[in-house]
Amino acid sequence: MSSIKFSGIKSSTAVDNNFIDNYMASAPNPAFSLVYIYGLRCACGGISVSNGDIAEKLNMLESDVVNAWNYWADTGLISVEAKDGVFDIEFMTPPLNTKSGKTTEQSPRIVAVSPSYSPQDIEDIIKHTPEVGELLKAAEDIKGKPVSPKETEAIVWMHQSLELPFEVIFLLLSFCFGAGKPVRYMEKTALDWAEKGISTAEDASNYLSFSTNYGKVLGFFGAGGRSATQREKSFVDKWLTEWGLSLELVELAASRTVENTGKVTFAYCDKILEKWHNLSFTTVEEVERNDEDYKSAKPKASDAKQKLQPPKGVFNNYSQNTYTEEEINDILKRKGSIL
């Protein structure tokens, strides 16, 4: 997007409480919320800007600004329409439902605040809820050493406030401790799972599998340091689930995408994978074999050059005789040219 024209609320910069409660914290990248709020401010002031202007203002990459608009468009919080090279972005009233389909009133157990329990609180909870004590013991086994006070509070909060089942928390802890994630990441992930309604070990396993794949695919593009946008996730879901392609094949396509374009573009990669999918390629070997067949079918440069050479005729087949000076004079004498 080169130039953006905003429309929406005009009188003041008012951020809807529903956006703050149900959308802001769950954005895959905190910068996305900054882009949304700054864009809202521009809409209120009738200001037209470019993605580059926003990136400079918020001290971020322009690609993150574009990803933010794609993300908020996917959630339905904005509508985007292109007119004569200018993108009209209209801010919509955030739906009361969260992405999991639950309203704040329907889900009072989801508390988007950091947990805070005193040692006495935790002792009382363990006394009345033995499962929490079992969970803390399991956490120590997973980590291989005692959990910290902050980790203890987070685990109790997951069970008591978010009401996540034992097996779901167990899988979450296994993933977070295994990946060396900080407590804040653990809390944010737990909240996200609660909002998405993940309530079984199967749900948690499937989500972790896909989340890991999103990160792997971003890594193939050299962008593994951030979370995938909703649009990027939809591409990955199509490649891996709908088309059943392997991660190795996606890695090859991503590599060629970056090599050909010099940037992260899932749409370009999608065209490559769509071609391979239509050809029923499922392995890297099949793609490379097809590449070799294509190269072999093309005429070689030396062959083309050879075809341009004229065929040998009577003149260019003729082998010229050589004579000494004495022989030449003798011939000329016989012809009467030299007396």
Summary of the structure (lengths in Angstrom):
residues: 339
radius of gyration: 34.0
end to end distance: 93.5
largest distance: 138.2
contacts: 914
relative contact order: 0.07
helix: 60%
strand: 6%
